[in-house]
Amino acid sequence: MTSEGSQEGEQRYYVVLSADQPDGELWEHGLIYTRTEIGTDQYEQRHERSKLLFTQLADVL
């Protein structure tokens, strides 16, 4: 959940890639599907974009 100043918090949805490194450490990186539309963005749209990103990555990997 993120917020700026007095604004209410905003839920964001990430797809996290993780991999074991040769030294035994875990590598992780969060990805978010960037919004390009102008206007109000609700949590449902953010959630749908994260599911789309997950599906696209799963198809490639």
PDB file of N, CA, C and O in Angstrom:
ATOM      1  N   MET A   1       0.852  -1.157   0.000  1.00  0.00           N
ATOM      2  CA  MET A   1       0.000   0.000   0.000  1.00  0.00           C
ATOM      3  C   MET A   1       0.906   1.230   0.000  1.00  0.00           C
ATOM      4  O   MET A   1       1.843   1.312   0.794  1.00  0.00           O
ATOM      5  N   THR A   2       0.636   2.164  -0.868  1.00  0.00           N
ATOM      6  CA  THR A   2       1.418   3.386  -0.955  1.00  0.00           C
ATOM      7  C   THR A   2       0.506   4.590  -0.826  1.00  0.00           C
ATOM      8  O   THR A   2      -0.683   4.517  -1.136  1.00  0.00           O
ATOM      9  N   SER A   3       1.064   5.693  -0.369  1.00  0.00           N
ATOM     10  CA  SER A   3       0.304   6.942  -0.307  1.00  0.00           C
ATOM     11  C   SER A   3       1.283   8.105  -0.350  1.00  0.00           C
ATOM     12  O   SER A   3       2.465   7.949  -0.042  1.00  0.00           O
ATOM     13  N   GLU A   4       0.783   9.261  -0.731  1.00  0.00           N
ATOM     14  CA  GLU A   4       1.584  10.469  -0.760  1.00  0.00           C
ATOM     15  C   GLU A   4       0.857  11.545   0.018  1.00  0.00           C
ATOM     16  O   GLU A   4      -0.314  11.823  -0.241  1.00  0.00           O
ATOM     17  N   GLY A   5       1.541  12.149   0.965  1.00  0.00           N
ATOM     18  CA  GLY A   5       0.942  13.231   1.735  1.00  0.00           C
ATOM     19  C   GLY A   5      -0.309  12.790   2.455  1.00  0.00           C
ATOM     20  O   GLY A   5      -0.306  11.781   3.160  1.00  0.00           O
ATOM     21  N   SER A   6      -1.385  13.547   2.279  1.00  0.00           N
ATOM     22  CA  SER A   6      -2.631  13.238   2.969  1.00  0.00           C
ATOM     23  C   SER A   6      -3.559  12.360   2.144  1.00  0.00           C
ATOM     24  O   SER A   6      -4.691  12.104   2.553  1.00  0.00           O
ATOM     25  N   GLN A   7      -3.094  11.892   0.984  1.00  0.00           N
ATOM     26  CA  GLN A   7      -3.926  11.043   0.146  1.00  0.00           C
ATOM     27  C   GLN A   7      -4.076   9.661   0.765  1.00  0.00           C
ATOM     28  O   GLN A   7      -3.219   9.202   1.520  1.00  0.00           O
ATOM     29  N   GLU A   8      -5.187   9.008   0.428  1.00  0.00           N
ATOM     30  CA  GLU A   8      -5.396   7.638   0.906  1.00  0.00           C
ATOM     31  C   GLU A   8      -4.400   6.696   0.242  1.00  0.00           C
ATOM     32  O   GLU A   8      -3.881   6.981  -0.837  1.00  0.00           O
ATOM     33  N   GLY A   9      -4.141   5.568   0.905  1.00  0.00           N
ATOM     34  CA  GLY A   9      -3.235   4.571   0.355  1.00  0.00           C
ATOM     35  C   GLY A   9      -3.793   3.925  -0.901  1.00  0.00           C
ATOM     36  O   GLY A   9      -5.004   3.903  -1.118  1.00  0.00           O
ATOM     37  N   GLU A  10      -2.894   3.400  -1.727  1.00  0.00           N
ATOM     38  CA  GLU A  10      -3.279   2.764  -2.986  1.00  0.00           C
ATOM     39  C   GLU A  10      -2.673   1.369  -3.027  1.00  0.00           C
ATOM     40  O   GLU A  10      -1.466   1.208  -2.845  1.00  0.00           O
ATOM     41  N   GLN A  11      -3.506   0.359  -3.264  1.00  0.00           N
ATOM     42  CA  GLN A  11      -2.993  -0.997  -3.406  1.00  0.00           C
ATOM     43  C   GLN A  11      -2.343  -1.151  -4.760  1.00  0.00           C
ATOM     44  O   GLN A  11      -2.902  -0.751  -5.782  1.00  0.00           O
ATOM     45  N   ARG A  12      -1.151  -1.736  -4.761  1.00  0.00           N
ATOM     46  CA  ARG A  12      -0.464  -2.036  -6.013  1.00  0.00           C
ATOM     47  C   ARG A  12      -0.173  -3.526  -6.044  1.00  0.00           C
ATOM     48  O   ARG A  12       0.054  -4.155  -5.010  1.00  0.00           O
ATOM     49  N   TYR A  13      -0.184  -4.072  -7.247  1.00  0.00           N
ATOM     50  CA  TYR A  13       0.021  -5.503  -7.421  1.00  0.00           C
ATOM     51  C   TYR A  13       1.279  -5.735  -8.249  1.00  0.00           C
ATOM     52  O   TYR A  13       1.424  -5.188  -9.342  1.00  0.00           O
ATOM     53  N   TYR A  14       2.180  -6.544  -7.722  1.00  0.00           N
ATOM     54  CA  TYR A  14       3.448  -6.837  -8.377  1.00  0.00           C
ATOM     55  C   TYR A  14       3.533  -8.321  -8.718  1.00  0.00           C
ATOM     56  O   TYR A  14       2.938  -9.164  -8.047  1.00  0.00           O
ATOM     57  N   VAL A  15       4.278  -8.619  -9.763  1.00  0.00           N
ATOM     58  CA  VAL A  15       4.674  -9.986 -10.063  1.00  0.00           C
ATOM     59  C   VAL A  15       6.141 -10.058  -9.649  1.00  0.00           C
ATOM     60  O   VAL A  15       6.949  -9.239 -10.086  1.00  0.00           O
ATOM     61  N   VAL A  16       6.486 -11.022  -8.819  1.00  0.00           N
ATOM     62  CA  VAL A  16       7.846 -11.119  -8.297  1.00  0.00           C
ATOM     63  C   VAL A  16       8.549 -12.320  -8.919  1.00  0.00           C
ATOM     64  O   VAL A  16       8.087 -13.456  -8.815  1.00  0.00           O
ATOM     65  N   LEU A  17       9.683 -12.040  -9.572  1.00  0.00           N
ATOM     66  CA  LEU A  17      10.541 -13.099 -10.095  1.00  0.00           C
ATOM     67  C   LEU A  17      11.578 -13.399  -9.027  1.00  0.00           C
ATOM     68  O   LEU A  17      12.118 -12.482  -8.408  1.00  0.00           O
ATOM     69  N   SER A  18      11.857 -14.663  -8.810  1.00  0.00           N
ATOM     70  CA  SER A  18      12.894 -15.027  -7.845  1.00  0.00           C
ATOM     71  C   SER A  18      13.702 -16.185  -8.401  1.00  0.00           C
ATOM     72  O   SER A  18      13.204 -17.018  -9.157  1.00  0.00           O
ATOM     73  N   ALA A  19      14.970 -16.209  -8.001  1.00  0.00           N
ATOM     74  CA  ALA A  19      15.875 -17.269  -8.462  1.00  0.00           C
ATOM     75  C   ALA A  19      16.961 -17.476  -7.424  1.00  0.00           C
ATOM     76  O   ALA A  19      17.390 -16.534  -6.757  1.00  0.00           O
ATOM     77  N   ASP A  20      17.398 -18.714  -7.296  1.00  0.00           N
ATOM     78  CA  ASP A  20      18.542 -19.012  -6.430  1.00  0.00           C
ATOM     79  C   ASP A  20      19.814 -18.619  -7.154  1.00  0.00           C
ATOM     80  O   ASP A  20      19.985 -18.923  -8.334  1.00  0.00           O
ATOM     81  N   GLN A  21      20.705 -17.944  -6.448  1.00  0.00           N
ATOM     82  CA  GLN A  21      21.989 -17.558  -7.013  1.00  0.00           C
ATOM     83  C   GLN A  21      23.028 -18.628  -6.667  1.00  0.00           C
ATOM     84  O   GLN A  21      22.817 -19.418  -5.747  1.00  0.00           O
ATOM     85  N   PRO A  22      24.139 -18.659  -7.393  1.00  0.00           N
ATOM     86  CA  PRO A  22      25.177 -19.666  -7.121  1.00  0.00           C
ATOM     87  C   PRO A  22      25.703 -19.639  -5.682  1.00  0.00           C
ATOM     88  O   PRO A  22      26.112 -20.671  -5.149  1.00  0.00           O
ATOM     89  N   ASP A  23      25.690 -18.458  -5.057  1.00  0.00           N
ATOM     90  CA  ASP A  23      26.184 -18.361  -3.674  1.00  0.00           C
ATOM     91  C   ASP A  23      25.137 -18.754  -2.638  1.00  0.00           C
ATOM     92  O   ASP A  23      25.382 -18.640  -1.438  1.00  0.00           O
ATOM     93  N   GLY A  24      23.971 -19.218  -3.091  1.00  0.00           N
ATOM     94  CA  GLY A  24      22.918 -19.653  -2.178  1.00  0.00           C
ATOM     95  C   GLY A  24      21.933 -18.566  -1.799  1.00  0.00           C
ATOM     96  O   GLY A  24      20.903 -18.851  -1.188  1.00  0.00           O
ATOM     97  N   GLU A  25      22.229 -17.327  -2.151  1.00  0.00           N
ATOM     98  CA  GLU A  25      21.318 -16.222  -1.859  1.00  0.00           C
ATOM     99  C   GLU A  25      20.129 -16.256  -2.823  1.00  0.00           C
ATOM    100  O   GLU A  25      20.225 -16.764  -3.940  1.00  0.00           O
ATOM    101  N   LEU A  26      19.027 -15.710  -2.365  1.00  0.00           N
ATOM    102  CA  LEU A  26      17.838 -15.632  -3.197  1.00  0.00           C
ATOM    103  C   LEU A  26      17.788 -14.261  -3.857  1.00  0.00           C
ATOM    104  O   LEU A  26      17.912 -13.239  -3.182  1.00  0.00           O
ATOM    105  N   TRP A  27      17.605 -14.236  -5.178  1.00  0.00           N
ATOM    106  CA  TRP A  27      17.452 -12.995  -5.923  1.00  0.00           C
ATOM    107  C   TRP A  27      15.982 -12.807  -6.200  1.00  0.00           C
ATOM    108  O   TRP A  27      15.314 -13.740  -6.646  1.00  0.00           O
ATOM    109  N   GLU A  28      15.456 -11.611  -5.945  1.00  0.00           N
ATOM    110  CA  GLU A  28      14.060 -11.301  -6.229  1.00  0.00           C
ATOM    111  C   GLU A  28      13.963  -9.931  -6.881  1.00  0.00           C
ATOM    112  O   GLU A  28      14.733  -9.020  -6.577  1.00  0.00           O
ATOM    113  N   HIS A  29      12.994  -9.807  -7.788  1.00  0.00           N
ATOM    114  CA  HIS A  29      12.746  -8.519  -8.419  1.00  0.00           C
ATOM    115  C   HIS A  29      11.257  -8.387  -8.690  1.00  0.00           C
ATOM    116  O   HIS A  29      10.651  -9.261  -9.311  1.00  0.00           O
ATOM    117  N   GLY A  30      10.668  -7.293  -8.223  1.00  0.00           N
ATOM    118  CA  GLY A  30       9.242  -7.041  -8.419  1.00  0.00           C
ATOM    119  C   GLY A  30       8.990  -6.299  -9.720  1.00  0.00           C
ATOM    120  O   GLY A  30       9.692  -5.342 -10.046  1.00  0.00           O
ATOM    121  N   LEU A  31       7.989  -6.744 -10.457  1.00  0.00           N
ATOM    122  CA  LEU A  31       7.610  -6.111 -11.719  1.00  0.00           C
ATOM    123  C   LEU A  31       6.166  -5.647 -11.621  1.00  0.00           C
ATOM    124  O   LEU A  31       5.326  -6.304 -11.005  1.00  0.00           O
ATOM    125  N   ILE A  32       5.894  -4.513 -12.234  1.00  0.00           N
ATOM    126  CA  ILE A  32       4.541  -3.993 -12.245  1.00  0.00           C
ATOM    127  C   ILE A  32       4.199  -3.608 -13.684  1.00  0.00           C
ATOM    128  O   ILE A  32       5.039  -3.072 -14.407  1.00  0.00           O
ATOM    129  N   TYR A  33       2.975  -3.884 -14.087  1.00  0.00           N
ATOM    130  CA  TYR A  33       2.527  -3.542 -15.431  1.00  0.00           C
ATOM    131  C   TYR A  33       2.187  -2.054 -15.427  1.00  0.00           C
ATOM    132  O   TYR A  33       1.233  -1.638 -14.770  1.00  0.00           O
ATOM    133  N   THR A  34       2.952  -1.260 -16.147  1.00  0.00           N
ATOM    134  CA  THR A  34       2.784   0.187 -16.136  1.00  0.00           C
ATOM    135  C   THR A  34       1.475   0.616 -16.788  1.00  0.00           C
ATOM    136  O   THR A  34       1.116   0.144 -17.866  1.00  0.00           O
ATOM    137  N   ARG A  35       0.793   1.490 -16.132  1.00  0.00           N
ATOM    138  CA  ARG A  35      -0.461   2.035 -16.638  1.00  0.00           C
ATOM    139  C   ARG A  35      -0.152   3.148 -17.633  1.00  0.00           C
ATOM    140  O   ARG A  35       0.684   4.012 -17.370  1.00  0.00           O
ATOM    141  N   THR A  36      -0.827   3.123 -18.769  1.00  0.00           N
ATOM    142  CA  THR A  36      -0.598   4.137 -19.794  1.00  0.00           C
ATOM    143  C   THR A  36      -1.854   4.956 -20.100  1.00  0.00           C
ATOM    144  O   THR A  36      -1.790   5.905 -20.881  1.00  0.00           O
ATOM    145  N   GLU A  37      -2.982   4.608 -19.503  1.00  0.00           N
ATOM    146  CA  GLU A  37      -4.222   5.325 -19.753  1.00  0.00           C
ATOM    147  C   GLU A  37      -4.325   6.544 -18.840  1.00  0.00           C
ATOM    148  O   GLU A  37      -3.757   6.562 -17.747  1.00  0.00           O
ATOM    149  N   ILE A  38      -5.044   7.549 -19.290  1.00  0.00           N
ATOM    150  CA  ILE A  38      -5.313   8.736 -18.482  1.00  0.00           C
ATOM    151  C   ILE A  38      -6.646   8.532 -17.779  1.00  0.00           C
ATOM    152  O   ILE A  38      -7.588   8.003 -18.368  1.00  0.00           O
ATOM    153  N   GLY A  39      -6.726   8.950 -16.522  1.00  0.00           N
ATOM    154  CA  GLY A  39      -7.978   8.860 -15.785  1.00  0.00           C
ATOM    155  C   GLY A  39      -7.812   8.097 -14.490  1.00  0.00           C
ATOM    156  O   GLY A  39      -6.699   7.780 -14.072  1.00  0.00           O
ATOM    157  N   THR A  40      -8.926   7.810 -13.869  1.00  0.00           N
ATOM    158  CA  THR A  40      -8.940   7.121 -12.587  1.00  0.00           C
ATOM    159  C   THR A  40      -8.556   5.656 -12.766  1.00  0.00           C
ATOM    160  O   THR A  40      -8.977   4.994 -13.714  1.00  0.00           O
ATOM    161  N   ASP A  41      -7.760   5.180 -11.847  1.00  0.00           N
ATOM    162  CA  ASP A  41      -7.285   3.792 -11.872  1.00  0.00           C
ATOM    163  C   ASP A  41      -7.711   3.116 -10.573  1.00  0.00           C
ATOM    164  O   ASP A  41      -7.231   3.484  -9.501  1.00  0.00           O
ATOM    165  N   GLN A  42      -8.591   2.148 -10.654  1.00  0.00           N
ATOM    166  CA  GLN A  42      -9.085   1.449  -9.475  1.00  0.00           C
ATOM    167  C   GLN A  42      -8.261   0.186  -9.227  1.00  0.00           C
ATOM    168  O   GLN A  42      -7.548  -0.284 -10.114  1.00  0.00           O
ATOM    169  N   TYR A  43      -8.367  -0.358  -8.012  1.00  0.00           N
ATOM    170  CA  TYR A  43      -7.587  -1.546  -7.678  1.00  0.00           C
ATOM    171  C   TYR A  43      -7.922  -2.721  -8.579  1.00  0.00           C
ATOM    172  O   TYR A  43      -7.064  -3.566  -8.837  1.00  0.00           O
ATOM    173  N   GLU A  44      -9.169  -2.790  -9.065  1.00  0.00           N
ATOM    174  CA  GLU A  44      -9.537  -3.900  -9.950  1.00  0.00           C
ATOM    175  C   GLU A  44      -8.713  -3.862 -11.240  1.00  0.00           C
ATOM    176  O   GLU A  44      -8.259  -4.901 -11.720  1.00  0.00           O
ATOM    177  N   GLN A  45      -8.521  -2.665 -11.797  1.00  0.00           N
ATOM    178  CA  GLN A  45      -7.729  -2.535 -13.021  1.00  0.00           C
ATOM    179  C   GLN A  45      -6.262  -2.871 -12.753  1.00  0.00           C
ATOM    180  O   GLN A  45      -5.614  -3.522 -13.572  1.00  0.00           O
ATOM    181  N   ARG A  46      -5.743  -2.431 -11.617  1.00  0.00           N
ATOM    182  CA  ARG A  46      -4.350  -2.748 -11.279  1.00  0.00           C
ATOM    183  C   ARG A  46      -4.174  -4.253 -11.097  1.00  0.00           C
ATOM    184  O   ARG A  46      -3.168  -4.823 -11.519  1.00  0.00           O
ATOM    185  N   HIS A  47      -5.154  -4.890 -10.468  1.00  0.00           N
ATOM    186  CA  HIS A  47      -5.086  -6.334 -10.259  1.00  0.00           C
ATOM    187  C   HIS A  47      -5.150  -7.078 -11.596  1.00  0.00           C
ATOM    188  O   HIS A  47      -4.404  -8.034 -11.808  1.00  0.00           O
ATOM    189  N   GLU A  48      -6.026  -6.650 -12.484  1.00  0.00           N
ATOM    190  CA  GLU A  48      -6.138  -7.285 -13.801  1.00  0.00           C
ATOM    191  C   GLU A  48      -4.838  -7.144 -14.594  1.00  0.00           C
ATOM    192  O   GLU A  48      -4.417  -8.085 -15.265  1.00  0.00           O
ATOM    193  N   ARG A  49      -4.199  -5.966 -14.518  1.00  0.00           N
ATOM    194  CA  ARG A  49      -2.925  -5.781 -15.227  1.00  0.00           C
ATOM    195  C   ARG A  49      -1.844  -6.692 -14.653  1.00  0.00           C
ATOM    196  O   ARG A  49      -1.017  -7.211 -15.403  1.00  0.00           O
ATOM    197  N   SER A  50      -1.837  -6.893 -13.345  1.00  0.00           N
ATOM    198  CA  SER A  50      -0.825  -7.788 -12.761  1.00  0.00           C
ATOM    199  C   SER A  50      -1.064  -9.231 -13.192  1.00  0.00           C
ATOM    200  O   SER A  50      -0.109  -9.966 -13.441  1.00  0.00           O
ATOM    201  N   LYS A  51      -2.327  -9.644 -13.284  1.00  0.00           N
ATOM    202  CA  LYS A  51      -2.623 -11.001 -13.763  1.00  0.00           C
ATOM    203  C   LYS A  51      -2.209 -11.156 -15.226  1.00  0.00           C
ATOM    204  O   LYS A  51      -1.700 -12.207 -15.617  1.00  0.00           O
ATOM    205  N   LEU A  52      -2.422 -10.117 -16.035  1.00  0.00           N
ATOM    206  CA  LEU A  52      -2.002 -10.144 -17.432  1.00  0.00           C
ATOM    207  C   LEU A  52      -0.484 -10.264 -17.534  1.00  0.00           C
ATOM    208  O   LEU A  52       0.027 -11.057 -18.325  1.00  0.00           O
ATOM    209  N   LEU A  53       0.232  -9.483 -16.740  1.00  0.00           N
ATOM    210  CA  LEU A  53       1.694  -9.554 -16.740  1.00  0.00           C
ATOM    211  C   LEU A  53       2.169 -10.944 -16.334  1.00  0.00           C
ATOM    212  O   LEU A  53       3.079 -11.493 -16.957  1.00  0.00           O
ATOM    213  N   PHE A  54       1.563 -11.523 -15.291  1.00  0.00           N
ATOM    214  CA  PHE A  54       1.929 -12.869 -14.855  1.00  0.00           C
ATOM    215  C   PHE A  54       1.738 -13.874 -15.987  1.00  0.00           C
ATOM    216  O   PHE A  54       2.615 -14.697 -16.249  1.00  0.00           O
ATOM    217  N   THR A  55       0.592 -13.804 -16.654  1.00  0.00           N
ATOM    218  CA  THR A  55       0.298 -14.728 -17.754  1.00  0.00           C
ATOM    219  C   THR A  55       1.299 -14.560 -18.895  1.00  0.00           C
ATOM    220  O   THR A  55       1.796 -15.543 -19.444  1.00  0.00           O
ATOM    221  N   GLN A  56       1.589 -13.317 -19.243  1.00  0.00           N
ATOM    222  CA  GLN A  56       2.554 -13.070 -20.318  1.00  0.00           C
ATOM    223  C   GLN A  56       3.936 -13.607 -19.972  1.00  0.00           C
ATOM    224  O   GLN A  56       4.594 -14.208 -20.821  1.00  0.00           O
ATOM    225  N   LEU A  57       4.379 -13.401 -18.749  1.00  0.00           N
ATOM    226  CA  LEU A  57       5.688 -13.920 -18.315  1.00  0.00           C
ATOM    227  C   LEU A  57       5.687 -15.453 -18.263  1.00  0.00           C
ATOM    228  O   LEU A  57       6.652 -16.095 -18.680  1.00  0.00           O
ATOM    229  N   ALA A  58       4.604 -16.026 -17.753  1.00  0.00           N
ATOM    230  CA  ALA A  58       4.533 -17.486 -17.665  1.00  0.00           C
ATOM    231  C   ALA A  58       4.580 -18.122 -19.045  1.00  0.00           C
ATOM    232  O   ALA A  58       5.174 -19.187 -19.216  1.00  0.00           O
ATOM    233  N   ASP A  59       3.963 -17.486 -20.028  1.00  0.00           N
ATOM    234  CA  ASP A  59       3.991 -18.017 -21.386  1.00  0.00           C
ATOM    235  C   ASP A  59       5.407 -17.994 -21.964  1.00  0.00           C
ATOM    236  O   ASP A  59       5.791 -18.900 -22.704  1.00  0.00           O
ATOM    237  N   VAL A  60       6.179 -16.964 -21.631  1.00  0.00           N
ATOM    238  CA  VAL A  60       7.547 -16.829 -22.170  1.00  0.00           C
ATOM    239  C   VAL A  60       8.539 -17.720 -21.417  1.00  0.00           C
ATOM    240  O   VAL A  60       9.433 -18.323 -22.012  1.00  0.00           O
ATOM    241  N   LEU A  61       8.361 -17.787 -20.104  1.00  0.00           N
ATOM    242  CA  LEU A  61       9.303 -18.560 -19.291  1.00  0.00           C
ATOM    243  C   LEU A  61       8.926 -20.018 -19.283  1.00  0.00           C
ATOM    244  O   LEU A  61       9.604 -20.827 -18.650  1.00  0.00           O
TER     245      LEU A  61
END
